[in-house]
Amino acid sequence: METINQYLHEVAITAIIVKDGKYLIVRRSPNKKRFPGMWTVPGGKMETNDYLKLPKDTKFYWYNVLERTLKREVLEESGLEINNIEYITSLATVHEDGNPSLVISCIANYVSGEVKLQEGETDKYAWVSLEEAKNYELIDGIYDELVMTENHIKGIKTEWKRN
């Protein structure tokens, strides 16, 4: 009997990947149910298989589940390996289909790999500076997360705000 992945309260995690002072953005495929054809950063939903099939790290808990999920999602969606994952911000929404989502947005360093997009998920990518990001139709709020990331790199910790 095949195990079906279940989403836990539709928890998602995204990575603002930094490479040579630029950020990776990807365009969602036009057939996606949510935000078709819009630009965003790689990431995805946490699945129960991200930890249930692994041994627990302590008697009761699995650790680094978000980091493991993010590394898996980025590798699947972009073909890139990342490390040094750090929290940037979080957001919540209730989508038009009634499903609530919690998204944890992180910064991560590029480690290796060439961008190879996952068919059906995204159809274009670009490495952009903060200024160049303004030329793309980003999902609302992503540009502000890029500003936060730029500040984070400079050692300035901020909360999300409209820029």
N, C-alpha and C positions, 0 to 999 in steps of 0.2 A: 504494500500500500504506500503510495507516494505521499509525502508530507507537503501540505499546502502552506506557503508562507502566509502569516497573518501580520497585519500592521498593528502596532501598539499605539493606539490613539493617534495614528498617522503622525508619528514623530519623524522629522526629516533633518538632515544635517548637510550643510553646504560648505564648500571650500573656496575662498578667494586665494588662488594659487599665485605665488609671487615667483617670478623668474626674471633676473636681470632688470629689476625695477619696473616690470610690466605685470599686468594681471590677465589671467586667462578668462575670457568670456565665451560663451557658447550660445548658439541660437537654437531654441527649441523647435523640433520638427513641426511642420504645419498641421500634422494629423494629431498632435497632442491635445488632450481634452482641456487642459488648463494652460493658459498663456501660449497658444500656438504661435510660432513665428517670432516670438519675443526673445530678447537676449537676457542671459542670466549667468550664473556661475555654476560649475558642476556640483553635483550632490544627489541625494536621494533619500528614500524612506528607510527607516530601520526595519529589519525583518527579524522575526523570532529566530530564524536560522543563523543570525549573526552571533548568537551566543548559546542557544539551547543545545547544540550538538557539541559544544566545547566543554572541557572540564572546568569546574568553578575554580576561581583563584583563591577563595577562602571557603570556609565551611558553607557559607550562605550566598556568596556573591560572585558575579562575573565583573571584572574591572575592564576599563578601557573599551567599553562596548561602542561608544560613539566614535571614538578614534578608529576602531577596527571597521565600523560601518562606513565611515568617510573614506578611508583608504580603499575599501572594496569598491565603493560607488565611483570614486574618481578613476580608478584603474579600469573599471568596466566602461565608463562613459567616455574617457579621454585617452586611455592607454598610458597615463602618467603615474609615476610613483611620487608620493609626497611624504614629508615628515614635519616635525616641529609644529604640530597642530595646536593652535591657541584660540580660545574663545574670543569672539568679537561682539556679538549681540544675539538677541533672540526675537522672534516675532510669532504672533499667533493670528489665525484667521479662521473663519468658517466659509468654506467655498460655496459656490452657487449650488453644488450638488448636496449641500448640507453636511459634508464631512469637515470636522474641525482638524486643523493642522497646527502643530508646533514646530517651528523651524529654528535650529541652532546654527548660527552663521559663524564660521571660523576662518582664520588665516592659516595658510600652510605653505611651506617652502617646496618648490619643485626639486625633486631628487634626480629623476631620470625618465627617459622615454621620449618618443615622438608622438605628437597628438594623432590619435586614430579614433575618430568619433564612432560611437555605438549607433548602428543603424536603427532608425525608428525613434531614437531619443533626441538627438541633435543633428543638424545638417551643416552647420558652419561654425568656425571658431576664429578668434582673433586674440593676439596678445596686445593689450592696450595700456597706455598711460592713463592717468586720471583724466587728463584733458581730452585725450582721444576717445575715452568712454562716452563722452557727451554726444558723440556722433552716432550712437547706436540706440535703438529702441529697447532700452533696458526695462525689465519688469520694475514697476514702481518700488522705490526704496533701495534698489541695488546700488545705484550711484552713491547714495548716502552711506552705504556700507563700505564702498570703495574709499570714500573720504575718511571714514573711521579707520580703515586699514592703513591708509597713508599716514594718518596721525599715529597709529599704533607703532608703525615702523620707526617713526621719529621719537618714540618714547612718550607720546602724549596719549593718555587714556581718556576716552570720551564715551558718552552714551549716545545712542542713535538720535539724530535730529535731522530735520529737513535742511538740505544745503542748496 
